[in-house]
Amino acid sequence: MLLLAVAGSAAFINVPGEPQQQAPAAVPVVRPSTPKRVEQGEKIVTVMCAHCHRNPSTNTLAGRPMPDLGTDFGKLYSANITKDPKFGIGDWTDQQIVTMVRTGAGPDGRLRVAMPHFAYLSDEDASSIVAFLRSNNALVQPTAEPSHPQELSPLGKNLLQNVLKPTPLVKHLADAPPASQPVALGHYLVIGRYQCYFCHSQDFSTNNEAKPELSKGFLGGGHKLLDDELNVRVSRNLTMDPETGLGKWNEAQFSKAVKFGMAPTGILHAPMPKFSTMTDEEVHALWAYLKTVPKIKNATPEDVAVNTK
């Protein structure tokens, strides 16, 4: 039932031939690569990006078909984000990578579809992602495989031409809040690093990436997602409503669910990832922040199944 953007939505999509849009002009801060930043970048990328971008044939982040994104937009494919200079992002600047991650706009100004925009990602986390993508890790080694062209539906083409836009640059943190400020840290994790709200609000179409708290049904769940077998899974209510949310849980149960996919009501299904590398301080911060979010009463099919046993 929990956090996070289904990895399926973390794919960025190349749509050749579509109208270009103005890329943001501001130059982001990118800090130098260090072993610590590479390690932090690996932690973020393996949770937020690898599920969608890992090609099973090459075992690199060379992209793959994305049937788990559904067919409303057409047949979609994640892009090659390895270090290959021709087919991947090897010739992108660090600043172009960060701009893409925050706004969804590539170096050519085009919007990449179906990728959540990490508008509030801190400078430190953004720099860590870049450090990992530039590293010697096997996942990012140059793979000379072109990203598959998108096969957009009429709806997808219309939305891309007339509705979908890059997220404007917003004021963001230089560093994540310290663990001594758990509510502030939890808020950052929910809207910035892990983007729990993206899947756990009412619907992708009503999410507000520039102002996440204004997303319809913020953290109240209800969005229909697809797992790897294309079964429909409904995101769970993360507010503290005692009947349909987490109001009867304790922090230990929450930690077990987030880290290992074991909830009081049973096993958590994909596309909910297991945040096994999340620290106890991060879990505590998430719990502290979720306790401050306005309660929403929103039962899911899993709630009904539990309550009728």
C-alpha positions as CSV (number, residue, x, y, z in Angstrom):
1,M,0.0,0.0,0.0
2,L,2.6,2.5,0.2
3,L,5.0,4.9,-1.1
4,L,6.1,5.8,-4.3
5,A,6.0,6.2,-7.7
6,V,5.5,3.1,-9.5
7,A,8.7,2.6,-11.1
8,G,6.6,2.2,-14.3
9,S,6.1,5.9,-14.3
10,A,9.7,6.7,-13.9
11,A,10.4,6.0,-17.6
12,F,11.3,9.0,-19.7
13,I,9.9,8.7,-23.2
14,N,11.4,10.0,-26.5
15,V,8.8,11.1,-29.0
16,P,10.5,12.1,-32.2
17,G,8.7,14.3,-34.6
18,E,6.6,16.1,-32.0
19,P,6.6,19.9,-31.6
20,Q,9.5,21.2,-29.6
21,Q,8.9,23.2,-26.4
22,Q,11.1,25.7,-24.8
23,A,13.6,24.1,-22.5
24,P,14.1,25.9,-19.1
25,A,16.9,28.4,-19.3
26,A,18.2,28.3,-15.7
27,V,21.5,26.4,-15.2
28,P,21.1,23.9,-12.3
29,V,23.8,23.4,-9.6
30,V,25.7,20.1,-10.0
31,R,28.2,19.2,-7.4
32,P,31.4,17.2,-8.2
33,S,31.2,13.4,-8.1
34,T,32.4,11.6,-5.0
35,P,32.1,7.9,-3.9
36,K,29.5,9.0,-1.4
37,R,27.4,10.7,-4.1
38,V,27.8,7.7,-6.5
39,E,26.5,5.5,-3.7
40,Q,23.5,7.8,-3.0
41,G,22.8,8.0,-6.7
42,E,22.7,4.3,-7.0
43,K,20.3,4.1,-4.1
44,I,17.9,6.5,-5.9
45,V,18.3,5.2,-9.4
46,T,17.8,1.6,-8.6
47,V,14.5,2.3,-6.8
48,M,13.2,5.1,-9.0
49,C,14.5,4.4,-12.5
50,A,15.9,0.9,-13.0
51,H,12.6,-1.0,-13.1
52,C,11.5,1.0,-16.1
53,H,14.8,1.5,-17.9
54,R,16.5,-1.8,-17.4
55,N,16.7,-3.8,-20.6
56,P,16.4,-7.5,-19.8
57,S,18.6,-8.4,-22.8
58,T,21.5,-6.2,-21.9
59,N,20.9,-5.8,-18.1
60,T,21.7,-2.1,-18.6
61,L,19.5,1.0,-18.5
62,A,19.0,0.8,-22.2
63,G,15.2,1.0,-22.2
64,R,12.4,-1.5,-22.8
65,P,8.8,-1.7,-23.9
66,M,6.4,-0.4,-21.2
67,P,3.1,-2.3,-21.4
68,D,2.7,-1.6,-17.6
69,L,2.0,2.0,-18.5
70,G,-1.2,0.9,-20.2
71,T,-2.4,1.8,-23.7
72,D,-4.2,5.1,-23.4
73,F,-1.2,6.9,-24.8
74,G,-0.4,4.1,-27.2
75,K,2.6,1.7,-27.1
76,L,5.3,3.4,-25.0
77,Y,8.9,2.6,-24.5
78,S,11.5,3.8,-21.9
79,A,14.6,5.4,-23.2
80,N,18.3,4.4,-23.2
81,I,19.9,6.3,-20.4
82,T,23.3,4.6,-20.5
83,K,26.5,6.4,-21.1
84,D,26.4,5.6,-24.8
85,P,27.2,9.0,-26.6
86,K,25.0,8.3,-29.6
87,F,22.0,6.3,-28.3
88,G,22.1,7.1,-24.6
89,I,22.9,10.3,-22.6
90,G,26.7,10.1,-22.8
91,D,27.0,13.4,-24.6
92,W,24.5,15.3,-22.4
93,T,25.9,17.8,-19.9
94,D,25.4,17.3,-16.2
95,Q,23.1,20.3,-16.2
96,Q,21.0,18.9,-19.1
97,I,20.5,15.6,-17.1
98,V,19.3,17.5,-14.0
99,T,17.0,19.8,-16.1
100,M,15.4,16.7,-17.6
101,V,14.9,15.1,-14.3
102,R,13.3,18.2,-12.7
103,T,11.2,19.5,-15.7
104,G,10.8,16.6,-18.1
105,A,12.4,18.6,-20.9
106,G,15.4,17.2,-22.8
107,P,18.3,19.2,-24.4
108,D,16.2,19.7,-27.5
109,G,13.3,21.2,-25.5
110,R,11.0,18.2,-26.1
111,L,8.9,16.9,-23.3
112,R,9.5,13.3,-22.4
113,V,6.1,11.7,-21.8
114,A,5.1,9.5,-18.8
115,M,8.0,10.5,-16.6
116,P,7.3,12.1,-13.2
117,H,9.1,15.4,-12.9
118,F,11.3,15.6,-9.8
119,A,10.8,19.3,-9.5
120,Y,11.7,19.4,-5.8
121,L,14.8,17.2,-6.0
122,S,17.6,18.7,-3.9
123,D,20.9,19.8,-5.5
124,E,22.6,17.1,-3.5
125,D,20.3,14.3,-4.7
126,A,20.4,15.5,-8.3
127,S,24.2,15.6,-8.2
128,S,24.2,12.1,-6.8
129,I,22.0,10.8,-9.6
130,V,24.4,12.4,-12.2
131,A,27.4,10.9,-10.3
132,F,25.9,7.4,-10.6
133,L,24.9,7.8,-14.3
134,R,28.6,8.8,-15.0
135,S,30.0,5.9,-12.9
136,N,31.4,2.6,-13.8
137,N,28.4,0.7,-12.6
138,A,27.3,-2.1,-14.9
139,L,23.8,-0.7,-15.3
140,V,25.0,2.5,-17.0
141,Q,27.7,1.1,-19.3
142,P,27.4,2.3,-22.9
143,T,24.9,0.3,-24.8
144,A,24.6,0.9,-28.5
145,E,20.9,0.3,-28.7
146,P,18.6,3.1,-29.9
147,S,15.5,4.0,-27.9
148,H,12.4,2.5,-29.6
149,P,10.2,5.1,-31.3
150,Q,6.9,5.8,-29.5
151,E,3.7,4.5,-31.0
152,L,1.4,7.2,-29.8
153,S,-2.4,6.9,-29.9
154,P,-4.5,9.8,-31.2
155,L,-5.1,10.7,-27.5
156,G,-1.4,10.6,-26.8
157,K,-0.6,12.9,-29.7
158,N,-3.3,15.3,-28.8
159,L,-2.2,15.6,-25.2
160,L,1.4,16.0,-26.2
161,Q,0.6,18.8,-28.6
162,N,-2.0,20.7,-26.6
163,V,-1.9,19.8,-22.9
164,L,1.3,18.3,-21.5
165,K,4.1,20.8,-20.8
166,P,7.4,20.7,-18.9
167,T,7.1,21.5,-15.2
168,P,8.4,25.0,-14.5
169,L,11.5,25.3,-12.4
170,V,10.6,25.8,-8.7
171,K,12.5,26.8,-5.7
172,H,14.1,23.6,-4.3
173,L,16.4,22.7,-1.4
174,A,20.2,22.5,-1.7
175,D,20.2,19.5,0.7
176,A,17.6,17.3,2.2
177,P,16.5,18.4,5.7
178,P,18.4,16.6,8.6
179,A,17.0,13.7,10.4
180,S,16.6,15.9,13.5
181,Q,13.7,17.6,11.6
182,P,11.7,14.4,10.7
183,V,8.5,16.1,9.5
184,A,10.5,18.4,7.1
185,L,12.6,15.4,5.9
186,G,9.5,13.3,5.4
187,H,7.9,16.0,3.4
188,Y,10.9,16.2,1.2
189,L,11.0,12.4,0.7
190,V,7.3,12.4,-0.3
191,I,7.4,15.2,-2.8
192,G,11.1,15.3,-3.8
193,R,13.3,12.2,-3.6
194,Y,10.7,9.3,-3.7
195,Q,7.6,11.1,-4.9
196,C,5.2,9.0,-3.0
197,Y,2.4,11.4,-3.8
198,F,2.7,10.7,-7.6
199,C,1.1,7.2,-7.3
200,H,-0.7,7.6,-4.1
201,S,-2.9,10.5,-5.0
202,Q,-6.1,10.2,-7.0
203,D,-4.7,10.0,-10.6
204,F,-1.6,10.9,-12.7
205,S,-3.8,13.2,-14.7
206,T,-4.7,15.4,-11.7
207,N,-1.3,15.5,-10.1
208,N,0.2,18.9,-9.7
209,E,4.0,18.5,-10.0
210,A,4.7,22.2,-9.4
211,K,2.5,22.1,-6.2
212,P,2.2,18.5,-5.2
213,E,-0.1,19.2,-2.2
214,L,-2.7,20.5,-4.6
215,S,-2.9,17.2,-6.4
216,K,-6.4,15.9,-6.1
217,G,-6.7,13.4,-3.3
218,F,-3.2,14.1,-2.1
219,L,-1.8,10.8,-0.6
220,G,-5.4,9.4,-0.4
221,G,-4.7,6.7,-3.0
222,G,-7.1,5.3,-5.6
223,H,-5.0,5.5,-8.7
224,K,-5.3,2.4,-10.9
225,L,-1.9,1.0,-11.8
226,L,-0.7,-2.1,-13.6
227,D,1.7,-4.7,-12.2
228,D,4.2,-6.7,-14.3
229,E,1.5,-9.2,-15.3
230,L,-0.7,-6.3,-16.3
231,N,-3.1,-6.9,-13.4
232,V,-4.8,-3.7,-12.1
233,R,-3.6,-2.6,-8.7
234,V,-5.1,0.4,-6.8
235,S,-2.7,2.6,-4.9
236,R,-3.4,2.7,-1.2
237,N,-4.5,5.5,1.1
238,L,-1.5,6.8,3.0
239,T,-3.3,9.3,5.2
240,M,-4.1,8.5,8.8
241,D,-7.8,7.7,8.3
242,P,-8.4,4.9,10.7
243,E,-10.8,3.0,8.5
244,T,-9.3,3.2,5.0
245,G,-5.8,4.5,5.6
246,L,-2.9,4.0,8.0
247,G,-4.6,5.3,11.1
248,K,-4.6,1.9,12.9
249,W,-1.0,1.1,11.9
250,N,2.1,1.7,14.1
251,E,5.5,2.8,12.9
252,A,7.0,-0.7,13.1
253,Q,4.3,-2.1,10.8
254,F,4.8,0.9,8.4
255,S,8.6,0.2,8.4
256,K,8.1,-3.5,7.5
257,A,5.7,-2.6,4.7
258,V,8.0,0.1,3.2
259,K,11.2,-1.9,3.4
260,F,10.0,-5.5,2.8
261,G,6.6,-5.3,1.3
262,M,4.8,-6.9,4.3
263,A,1.8,-5.0,5.5
264,P,-0.5,-5.9,8.4
265,T,-3.1,-6.9,5.7
266,G,-0.7,-9.0,3.7
267,I,1.9,-8.9,1.0
268,L,2.1,-5.6,-1.0
269,H,2.0,-6.2,-4.7
270,A,4.0,-4.6,-7.5
271,P,4.3,-1.9,-8.8
272,M,5.0,-1.0,-5.2
273,P,8.8,-1.3,-4.9
274,K,10.6,-2.6,-1.8
275,F,12.7,0.2,-0.3
276,S,15.2,-2.1,1.3
277,T,17.9,0.5,1.3
278,M,15.8,3.1,3.1
279,T,17.3,4.0,6.5
280,D,15.4,3.8,9.7
281,E,15.7,7.6,9.9
282,E,14.0,8.0,6.6
283,V,11.2,5.6,7.5
284,H,10.7,7.5,10.8
285,A,10.6,10.8,8.8
286,L,8.0,9.5,6.4
287,W,5.8,8.3,9.3
288,A,6.2,11.6,11.1
289,Y,5.2,13.6,8.0
290,L,2.2,11.3,7.0
291,K,0.8,12.0,10.5
292,T,0.5,15.7,9.6
293,V,-1.3,15.1,6.2
294,P,-5.1,15.8,6.2
295,K,-7.1,12.5,6.5
296,I,-9.0,11.3,3.5
297,K,-11.6,8.5,3.7
298,N,-11.0,6.5,0.5
299,A,-11.4,2.7,0.6
300,T,-9.8,0.5,-2.0
301,P,-10.7,-3.0,-3.2
302,E,-8.1,-4.4,-0.8
303,D,-9.8,-2.7,2.1
304,V,-13.1,-4.2,1.2
305,A,-11.6,-7.7,0.9
306,V,-10.0,-7.3,4.4
307,N,-13.1,-6.0,6.0
308,T,-15.3,-8.8,4.7
309,K,-13.2,-11.6,6.0
